[in-house]
Amino acid sequence: MIEHIYPYLILVGSTIGAVLFYLWRLARRISRLNLALIRLNEQLDFDTLAFLRTAWAPLSHAGLQGFSWKLDWFGIPVEGHDGQQNGQGLTRKLQAEEMELAVTFYQKSRQGEQRYFNESLIETFLLLLRTDMLIKTGATHAALAQMAKLNLFLQHDIKNIAQFIQLTADQLQATPVGSEEQVLKYLRTATPLIRDRADRIVRTLQGGQPQNNPLRPYRLQDEIEQLCHLHRLDCEIQGSADILAPEHTLDSVLDNILKNYNDFSQPGNSARPLLLIEIAKNGEGVDITFESQHTPPDIPVERLFEPFWSSTPDGLGIGLYQAKQLLEMQGGKLGVQQTHNRLLQFRVSLPGEIINGGHMYKK
């Protein structure tokens, strides 16, 4: 009896095998088309407009009749189409901030597995488009954030120069007749430093972005003494080092630290604040420690690197944050602490090549 149903079993098995083989072929073809869309998107650097205009080649191999799209691209309407605009239409919309996209797919009246696989390919295509739009949004936000940070840093530097001009003007007006030589001596030292900062600001504004940060040799003790004089700080420096370091980074870091020591000085104290500074070579560069007894003991140390926080009413709260950011971008570190006797101590770890006897060597 059972031998009579063998032909039917063979027929059923063959049918099942043929169906599975057909589905496998179809799934493999759709998988290749998915991969082709992904590769095409990568080749176009995730450009939404370029992807829309060139995606029809792989989409057409899935059996779609055609597709059309309308895109609001940052306020500019753009549209396009490929293939035939007939048959059943499936419209999907995507939006990412200032980008809005409507895509309509046209396909034959198909049911079952072909419709399922087509919809799977369409979802992959839409996912790639949404990814491209989000990438554009992220890139735009990053660029705007970088510009905002640059503008804040420039605003801070311009404010420092303006304050120097105000201070100089006040001193010139208050200088007794016959004592002009002392002010002139200060200006001879301070003006070149201020001119260098003004030149850097002009170059940055003209270029629209921070300029290159070239390396140049520094005799650290001389550089620190000049900046202390600029900010009207007395200093005692222990140790010495000649180092090849990024020019704009070192200038900005030292300038911001010393200016804050001046700002932190005890109000009403007529004496110039005394700063104790130690320079020590380490295995990868130089450590510089700053410490002063002329700072109030109640400074909230945990907030000193917080953007937009300032201990003074006219401060922007950007200087120390800027210094820390610049130093870390060069592989260095900037830290602050209060010592056991409540003295405010900044510590700079500056990477660079030590210059020894006119010759550079890497420690």
C-alpha atoms as one frame of an Amber mdcrd trajectory, in Angstrom:
protein
   0.000   0.000   0.000   2.710   2.436   1.025   4.615   1.895  -2.212   1.651
   3.458  -4.024   2.255   6.852  -2.343   6.027   6.946  -3.051   5.511   8.907
  -6.287   3.425  11.464  -4.389   6.049  11.747  -1.643   8.727  12.254  -4.253
   6.600  14.886  -5.973   5.896  16.726  -2.717   9.554  16.584  -1.709  10.663
  17.827  -5.123   8.134  20.646  -4.946   9.313  21.679  -1.487  12.933  21.531
  -2.628  12.166  23.627  -5.703  10.335  26.215  -3.616  13.171  26.405  -1.086
  15.715  26.712  -3.888  13.638  29.511  -5.471  13.340  31.374  -2.169  17.062
  30.929  -1.528  17.903  32.344  -4.968  15.534  35.251  -4.440  16.873  35.992
  -0.951  20.441  35.805  -2.221  19.647  38.241  -5.046  18.030  40.716  -2.651
  20.985  40.336  -0.280  23.379  41.222  -3.107  21.241  44.248  -3.971  21.260
  45.362  -0.329  25.025  45.068  -0.291  25.245  46.986  -3.580  23.227  49.846
  -2.064  25.462  49.913   0.994  28.649  49.927  -1.106  27.265  52.661  -3.375
  26.415  54.815  -0.375  29.923  54.387   0.991  31.483  55.303  -2.369  29.420
  58.505  -2.429  30.631  59.437   1.080  27.092  59.207   2.498  25.891  62.094
   0.331  22.077  62.076   0.365  21.596  63.912  -2.933  24.162  61.856  -4.832
  22.744  58.619  -3.415  19.205  59.471  -4.508  20.387  60.267  -8.023  22.380
  57.050  -8.512  20.471  54.406  -6.530  18.107  53.352  -9.327  20.557  50.877
 -10.861  20.443  48.407  -7.939  16.806  49.181  -7.157  15.708  48.366 -10.719
  17.127  44.849 -10.453  14.626  44.105  -7.683  11.728  44.384 -10.103  10.536
  47.853  -9.095   8.808  49.832 -11.848  10.387  53.120 -10.785  10.632  55.665
  -7.989  10.405  59.431  -7.509  11.540  61.733  -4.727  11.052  65.277  -3.478
  13.606  66.746  -1.117  13.635  69.988   0.839  17.399  70.434   1.221  17.994
  73.254   3.704  15.203  75.317   2.166  15.952  74.420  -1.468  13.415  72.105
  -3.182  15.028  69.323  -5.211  13.289  66.442  -6.945  13.983  63.588  -9.325
  12.686  60.275 -10.660  13.829  57.112 -12.412  12.013  54.293 -14.157   8.280
  54.322 -14.826   5.880  56.132 -12.534   2.988  53.672 -12.765   1.731  50.723
 -10.820   1.152  50.619  -7.097   2.786  53.537  -5.270   4.308  53.314  -1.800
   5.261  56.694  -0.298   7.550  57.114   2.710   8.711  60.338   4.366  11.906
  61.098   6.240  12.884  64.237   8.143  16.016  65.381   9.933  15.916  69.008
  11.071  16.272  71.186   7.933  16.008  68.214   5.555  12.690  66.654   4.555
  12.365  63.838   2.020   9.383  62.081   0.422  10.098  58.983  -1.693   7.496
  57.084  -3.730   8.213  53.558  -5.009   6.251  52.058  -7.899   5.991  48.284
  -8.201   3.912  45.741 -10.036   0.940  44.141  -8.353   2.844  41.360  -6.707
   1.940  39.277  -3.734   3.748  36.880  -1.464   7.484  36.465  -1.380   8.360
  38.943  -4.178   6.485  41.763  -2.432   8.092  40.844   0.881  11.622  40.904
  -0.548  10.969  44.178  -2.413   9.757  45.825   0.779  12.861  44.549   2.563
  15.071  46.217  -0.058  13.042  49.435   0.169  13.499  49.509   3.956  17.261
  49.101   3.534  17.303  51.977   1.035  15.285  54.209   3.375  17.504  53.320
   6.323  20.586  54.330   4.354  18.954  57.626   3.368  18.031  58.376   6.963
  21.568  57.542   8.042  22.951  59.962   5.438  20.657  62.720   6.653  21.634
  62.141  10.270  25.325  62.149   9.317  24.815  65.516   7.612  23.011  66.800
  10.698  25.806  65.595  12.973  28.487  67.103  10.755  26.618  70.415  10.691
  26.268  70.454  14.465  29.945  69.610  14.917  31.024  72.385  12.554  28.770
  74.931  14.237  29.960  73.828  17.671  33.579  74.184  16.569  32.862  77.664
  15.205  31.092  78.624  18.418  34.053  77.423  20.475  36.460  79.319  18.226
  34.375  82.481  18.583  34.388  82.124  22.367  38.166  81.693  22.429  38.601
  84.723  20.173  36.235  86.739  22.333  38.281  85.837  25.374  41.567  86.811
  23.702  40.119  90.080  22.424  38.826  90.864  25.914  42.321  90.341  27.356
  43.847  92.708  24.812  41.132  95.307  25.461  41.774  95.093  29.221  45.496
  95.580  28.617  44.769  98.702  26.574  42.503 100.023  29.345  45.134  99.356
  32.001  47.843 101.032  29.937  45.678 104.088  29.330  44.888 104.371  33.055
  48.551 104.130  33.944  49.555 106.768  31.424  46.960 109.166  32.800  47.977
 108.500  36.414  51.740 108.679  35.868  53.277 111.731  37.558  55.349 114.073
  35.447  58.933 112.828  35.369  58.026 109.163  35.975  57.153 108.289  32.378
  60.291 106.169  31.997  58.899 103.438  34.273  55.714 103.132  32.195  57.736
 103.198  28.981  59.905 100.338  30.262  56.782  98.282  30.979  55.379  99.001
  27.524  58.601  97.954  25.828  58.289  94.538  27.429  54.519  94.085  27.226
  53.689  95.516  23.822  55.476  92.817  21.729  53.586  90.118  23.649  50.258
  91.835  23.080  51.146  92.428  19.406  51.807  88.705  18.992  48.374  87.881
  20.387  46.718  90.500  18.195  48.463  89.079  15.109  47.255  85.596  16.001
  43.657  86.809  16.348  43.815  88.593  12.974  45.251  85.502  11.270  42.538
  83.320  12.757  39.769  85.693  11.704  41.135  85.966   8.193  41.476  82.211
   7.809  38.177  81.362   9.471  39.882  78.646  11.530  42.830  78.264  13.895
  46.138  78.559  12.117  48.816  75.890  12.152  50.536  75.494  15.478  54.245
  75.487  14.574  56.945  74.312  16.940  59.476  76.825  18.148  62.190  76.789
  20.814  61.371  78.266  24.221  63.580  79.204  27.134  60.818  78.613  29.642
  62.108  80.749  32.492  62.458  83.783  30.192  59.015  83.252  28.673  57.381
  82.963  32.102  59.202  86.033  33.437  57.967  88.144  30.519  54.379  86.999
  30.992  54.553  87.591  34.753  55.745  91.117  34.038  52.870  91.594  31.602
  50.341  90.527  34.257  52.099  92.469  37.039  53.159  89.426  39.010  56.422
  88.968  40.851  57.877  85.489  40.420  60.562  83.222  41.807  61.502  80.467
  39.360  63.344  77.285  40.301  64.751  75.096  37.544  65.154  75.766  33.869
  64.505  74.086  30.543  64.772  74.866  26.864  62.066  73.067  24.941  60.672
  72.826  21.422  56.917  73.226  21.896  53.769  74.285  19.956  53.879  78.063
  19.811  50.256  79.081  20.211  49.498  76.349  22.747  52.248  77.282  25.178
  51.608  81.024  24.879  47.866  80.652  25.536  48.235  78.172  28.403  50.808
  80.241  30.315  48.945  83.472  29.592  45.627  82.159  30.919  47.131  80.672
  34.084  49.054  83.807  34.988  46.116  86.083  34.250  43.970  84.044  36.628
  46.546  84.365  39.389  46.310  88.122  38.911  42.498  87.941  39.031  42.586
  85.736  42.124  44.876  88.113  44.034  43.577  89.329  47.359  41.625  92.577
  46.842  43.088  95.592  48.576  46.600  94.165  48.585  48.859  96.868  47.191
  51.865  94.555  46.821  52.340  92.709  43.547  51.390  89.034  43.968  54.357
  86.691  44.343  54.267  83.510  42.280  56.460  80.505  43.067  57.222  78.525
  39.903  59.107  75.260  39.506  60.315  73.869  36.175  61.317  70.193  36.054
  62.166  67.943  33.137  60.395  64.609  32.924  60.662  61.626  30.627  58.510
  63.145  27.872  58.852  66.899  28.265  58.541  69.391  31.105  56.411  69.817
  34.228  55.711  73.370  35.388  54.177  74.053  38.801  52.657  77.420  39.743
  51.810  78.381  43.339  50.860  81.634  45.040  50.136  82.722  48.593  48.149
  85.705  47.363  44.946  83.827  46.561  41.842  83.479  48.732  41.500  80.055
  50.414  37.811  79.641  49.505  38.174  79.375  45.720  35.996  76.450  44.481
  38.757  74.489  42.775  36.320  72.014  41.241  34.809  74.787  39.096  37.958
  76.384  37.702  37.835  74.437  34.397  34.053  74.740  34.071  33.085  76.698
  30.931  31.361  80.040  31.617  32.076  80.000  35.348  34.135  82.913  36.631
  35.165  84.151  40.064  35.007  87.750  38.841  31.882  89.603  37.635  33.499
  90.667  34.354  35.064  87.288  33.550  33.889  85.090  30.676  34.829  81.802
  32.325  36.661  80.622  29.206  40.383  81.156  29.860  41.276  78.094  31.922
  38.886  75.899  29.938  40.589  77.067  26.748  44.052  76.418  28.201  43.107
  72.880  29.249  41.562  72.102  25.854  44.570  73.408  23.912  47.053  71.522
  26.072  45.164  68.221  25.885  44.963  68.488  22.077  48.786  68.466  22.087
  48.975  65.459  24.426  49.652  67.504  27.571  47.783  67.966  30.833  46.638
  70.855  33.004  45.602  70.238  36.601  44.794  72.341  39.652  44.628  71.642
  43.364  44.806  73.293  46.744  47.799  72.268  48.795  47.603  71.271  52.454
  48.100  74.923  53.429  45.313  76.053  51.044  47.578  77.473  48.347  46.265
  77.373  44.790  48.568  75.230  42.641  48.412  74.718  38.876  50.477  71.978
  37.256  51.269  71.873  33.539  52.636  68.738  31.874  54.014  69.927  28.563
  55.153  67.354  25.977  58.013  68.365  23.722  61.627  67.910  22.764  64.230
  69.141  25.219  66.947  71.363  23.792  70.295  70.649  25.408  73.347  72.742
  24.572  71.805  73.885  21.298  70.961  70.324  20.259  67.543  68.695  20.540
  67.126  65.262  21.931  64.087  63.219  22.825  64.090  62.245  26.478
